[in-house]
Amino acid sequence: MLKRPFNFGPLTLPSNIFCAPLAGCSDLPFRRLTTAYRPGLIYCEMVKMDALVRHDPSTYRLLDYETDMHPIGAQICGSKPQFAGKSAKIVENLGFDVVDLNCGCPVDKVTKDGSGSAMLKTPELIGEIISNMIAAVKIPVTVKIRAGWDEGQINAVQITEIAEKAGATAICIHGRTREQGYKGAANWDWIRACKAVAKKILVIGNGDLFDASSVYRMFEKTGCDAVLISRGTFGQPWIIGDVYQGAPLRTPLDFRDALLFHIEQVMSYHNDRKAAMDLRRIGCWYLKKGRGTRALRESLNKAQTIEEIRAFILDYPWHETDFSSPEPVEAEVLI
Ligand SMILES: Cc1cc2nc3c(=O)[nH]c(=O)nc-3n(C[C@H](O)[C@H](O)[C@H](O)COP(=O)(O)O)c2cc1C
């Protein structure tokens, strides 16, 4: 259930409602919007251990944050124990409050060297890497996994026990397999099974949390200690506030204003080309939730410049849209 505040190893966090690492999405502008609602913890996009160790500037930029984003976590991805301690230490020295190990990324380019969700195939290596991270830092170490590689190889419970033995503060379980990618429903039974064997390690539930009521259901069905909201933050940065206080009725203009604010944040941080590319996708996050927004979505997809994007949004007849009963959106479409 919802806890405010929430004890997390040596830390006291504002709550047990966390915001996920989202590669290509949870950049600094995105985090400016979500941290306004005071999540218990927010993670940056995953970064590769070896890139951190060789001080790659674009990797460091993914870890940009502002003081009011604390408590904040960084997530590292890699399968080489010799990089684990060094990269965790770099994260700690950058001022992060938590360091997480990614064992869930399904992308071939990541799994081909045994990293991300490929780590699910080598549970003992996960234990070794966590131990190296813990030996190198004082901040809490967490790990994020999927339920298993595929339906035939579900091993989240075994990995929970290994992570606990290694001394991780928490384990986050995404209730899908690697084979599933983001398709189909997340199976929360696997999260409940992990919670059932956890003695000391905190269990964070993840998968299909798209509104406040699904968050409450996740607590109820799994008994998890905390939740991690992922795609549920797209186009509704207020979801954390909704979990705390209940969801107020929102008008089309609330969505328009949030989108315009998001645009300002993106423009203040990224160059125009990158901003224009990101904003097509970001625009769709907000607009997918309303009926009568199709024409605007199509216009945003064609827009070449920020000025065009802004003009399309400002000139749109928002009073003709309806965000009170959105068309059902398939979860995977939100990517
Ligand atoms: C675009 C995108 C990027 C993601 N990037 C990361 C990442 O960097 N690290 C990670 O652990 N999980 C990442 N994930 C997985 C999510 O954090 C989460 O586990 C998954 O989306 C399931 O939760 P949901 O069904 O509530 O979205 C990403 C997911 C998406 C859709």
The ligand as a Tripos MOL2 file, in Angstrom:
@<TRIPOS>MOLECULE
LIG
   31    33     1     0     0
SMALL
NO_CHARGES

@<TRIPOS>ATOM
      1 C1         10.4610    3.4320  -24.4090 C.3       1 LIG1
      2 C2         10.8430    2.5600  -23.2540 C.ar      1 LIG1
      3 C3         12.1190    2.6680  -22.7200 C.ar      1 LIG1
      4 C4         12.4840    1.8610  -21.6260 C.ar      1 LIG1
      5 N1         13.7200    2.0070  -21.0870 N.ar      1 LIG1
      6 C5         14.0610    1.2890  -19.9870 C.ar      1 LIG1
      7 C6         15.3190    1.4850  -19.3550 C.ar      1 LIG1
      8 O1         16.1480    2.3210  -19.7510 O.2       1 LIG1
      9 N2         15.6010    0.7080  -18.2860 N.ar      1 LIG1
     10 C7         14.7140   -0.2220  -17.8020 C.ar      1 LIG1
     11 O2         15.0040   -0.8950  -16.8220 O.2       1 LIG1
     12 N3         13.5160   -0.3850  -18.3590 N.ar      1 LIG1
     13 C8         13.1770    0.3400  -19.4340 C.ar      1 LIG1
     14 N4         11.9360    0.1760  -19.9850 N.ar      1 LIG1
     15 C9         10.9860   -0.7450  -19.3690 C.3       1 LIG1
     16 C10        10.0560   -0.0270  -18.3860 C.3       1 LIG1
     17 O3         10.7520    0.6200  -17.3520 O.3       1 LIG1
     18 C11         9.0320   -0.9900  -17.7690 C.3       1 LIG1
     19 O4          9.7000   -2.0260  -17.1280 O.3       1 LIG1
     20 C12         8.0680   -1.5570  -18.7960 C.3       1 LIG1
     21 O5          7.6260   -0.5650  -19.6960 O.3       1 LIG1
     22 C13         6.8590   -2.2100  -18.1190 C.3       1 LIG1
     23 O6          6.0730   -1.2850  -17.4290 O.3       1 LIG1
     24 P1          4.7020   -0.6780  -18.0830 P.3       1 LIG1
     25 O7          3.9180   -1.8390  -18.6320 O.co2     1 LIG1
     26 O8          4.0090   -0.0400  -16.9020 O.co2     1 LIG1
     27 O9          5.1240    0.2910  -19.1000 O.co2     1 LIG1
     28 C14        11.5590    0.9370  -21.0840 C.ar      1 LIG1
     29 C15        10.2880    0.8380  -21.6360 C.ar      1 LIG1
     30 C16         9.9160    1.6370  -22.7130 C.ar      1 LIG1
     31 C17         8.5200    1.5100  -23.2640 C.3       1 LIG1
@<TRIPOS>BOND
     1     1     2 1
     2     2     3 ar
     3     2    30 ar
     4     3     4 ar
     5     4     5 ar
     6     4    28 ar
     7     5     6 ar
     8     6     7 ar
     9     6    13 1
    10     7     8 2
    11     7     9 ar
    12     9    10 ar
    13    10    11 2
    14    10    12 ar
    15    12    13 ar
    16    13    14 ar
    17    14    15 1
    18    14    28 ar
    19    15    16 1
    20    16    17 1
    21    16    18 1
    22    18    19 1
    23    18    20 1
    24    20    21 1
    25    20    22 1
    26    22    23 1
    27    23    24 1
    28    24    25 2
    29    24    26 1
    30    24    27 1
    31    28    29 ar
    32    29    30 ar
    33    30    31 1
@<TRIPOS>SUBSTRUCTURE
     1 LIG1         1 GROUP 0 **** ****
